[in-house]
Amino acid sequence: MKSYKLIIIILVIFAKSGNVLSNEKIFNVNNIEITKTPKMSNEFLANKALKVGYIQLMEKILLSKDIKKVSDLNFQQIKELVSYYQVIEEEKTEKENTIKFNIFFDKDKLHKLFFQRGILYSEIIQKELFILPILKKNDQLYVFNNNFFYENWNKVYSAKLIEFVLLLENIEVIQEININKNSLLDLNIRNLFKEYTKKNLALVLIEEIQKGNYKVYLRANILGKKIDKNLVIEKSNLAKRDYENKIIKEVSEEIINFVKSQNLIDIRVPSFLNAKLSTSKVNNLVEFNNRIKKIDSIDSIYVQEFNKSNVSLKIKYLGKLDKIMKQLEEQRIILKLIGDQWSLKLI
């Protein structure tokens, strides 16, 4: 009787071979604000929201160089990529209304588009990036004080995709910088961010090379990969403050592109993982299914074998194995290799 109940549960949970599990949150764009004037129809507003949502989605998940590859889509083609949309809020004033939309794009249709055009997209898990901008001027280093870039980084530029967390003033950081002031670019930045070594990190050295002109050196550690780059940011005819704001904006965008490049998914080369899940508790399968739905990188799951003690699953996923393991861990699912067999355990 117990085995019969297990079969029923498995059939209900994994009703179709290759059951698609993801809730596709990576392809959602929320809180799109559209201003409505009296002459605008609801259809016009919705269409405008779809166009804005599409642009925001591409900026969120594609590298800068790849956004151009999908910029030629007409409105009808964009509309076909949308599953549905929601009107979530309307704010009225005497002159105009502001309406907010949530747009939900179709994962399979986007995958098809990216496959056809040879585009890799990015799924970023770590939203926080710890950053320390240092100003070098007249051979003096300014870190937490008298440093426009430190004081204004998040005031000048903010992004939904990445949260830039400025390193808090710390005497140990000051000491480390002073010790290495003559070779700052050779510094292991983990020594500056000792409390956040497992996070994404960036050290930005902004050096005034002549009055009002700067050169930028960027050292980052993104998902354990070291990245060094010199940036030349043209001043043109900008005023001093506008130029400094431009530096913050362009360096931030460069860092975001680094983060995207380390989180790329190629839908042309999916991976498969065979693993066993214990069914010692009847609700294990239900709970496993509920948790795994929250992981966008897992495309589908196939049931291969089952008995009263475990279920053998074939998991189709996109991206790197270590990333999937981290996503599983965040959902309190441990994936572990025991001998030559992968096992899944709920915690």
Secondary structure, DSSP 8 states (H G I E B T S, - for coil): -HHHHHHHHHHHHT-STTEE----GGGEEEEEEEEE-TT--HHHHHHHHHHHHHHHHHHHHS-HHHHGGGTT--HHHHHHTEEEEEEEEEEE-SS-EEEEEEEEE-HHHHHHHHHHHT--EE-----EEEEEEEEEETTEEESSSS-HHHHHHHHH---SS-EEEE----HHHHHHHHHTTTSGGGS-GGGTSGGGTTSEEEEEEEEEEETTEEEEEEEEEETTEEEEEEE----TT--HHHHHHHHHHHHHHHHHHHHHHTTEE-TTS-EEEEEEEE-SSTTHHHHHHHHHTT-TTEEEEEEEEE-SSEEEEEEEE-S-HHHHHHHHHHTTEEEEEETTEEEEEE-
